[in-house]
């Protein structure tokens, strides 16, 4: 049994200060005000003084970092990615595929399913690393007009039978799927995927307002990197953005790196979606944490210079880390640090319905961070085990 104390601790119901958190068997047993609870007999104490204990960050959309892509076949890829994620506060993540030849996607899904199941079985060599929770399938069911850098020749029409092949390869671990709702067959696929518990996210889309609303009625409930790879917002043609920004059934994620969105647009999304429906992602690539150069993104190569990832002049993912995204959201939107933390913890966990992630409460997984007042990550714990650099 472990006991952790700090000046403040963030729970869904507010801040506990000063705080005591009891952890046993990788789960939170109790949270209390320090003065209201004696330390359990025999508990080992870790006191973080003036630090702030918050839930571990949850990244719904990440392609890689540390020179590796999540679709790489190398055995070193995921461990290296997971160690870097933990250093930047991410304790749970959704490895995100990019459109590729279907056989390569199927092989990647099988490997990712292996990694998720190894984590679920708590294999000892996983200790202290960010945990893959489910797969995010980004493409191939996206718009040619708004494909970004996804290879045009590998895009596929939305078909339930094609999704079934992906589902079987991933052994049911697909938890999120980005889809363009205007494509023929998309509404049927939204219904089928939603019935499997998949969060269907609208993105890489040229949809108009009416089609987007039909997709939401069919079960879509999130939007992928809003404003990016989407039909622009028009004052007589509100399109997909008009629907996503005004429909309270839909949450939206943003890449708050100051490159993908102007800071004013980040503030606009934060104001319209509010502190419960705004979600931070990184869309990070293999270039994250690496020097300028050329790196893989799925089956393509991207060039990185001065913090910008590009392919043929178009943005291609990011080099953003989640700790910086939290600080940027706080600055751009004028939110408190703790409100910004919610967009990287509780909100993404809600999107994919992971009840024991992104939250500090009795019974939840003991995935948490210690931050300083600026939002810098001082310590990261996964299942109560500290992640060491």
Order of alpha helices (4+ residues) and beta strands (2+ residues): beta-beta-beta-beta-beta-beta-beta-beta-beta-beta-alpha-beta-alpha-beta-beta-alpha-beta-alpha-beta-alpha-beta-alpha-beta-alpha-beta-beta-beta-beta-beta-alpha-alpha-alpha-beta-beta-beta
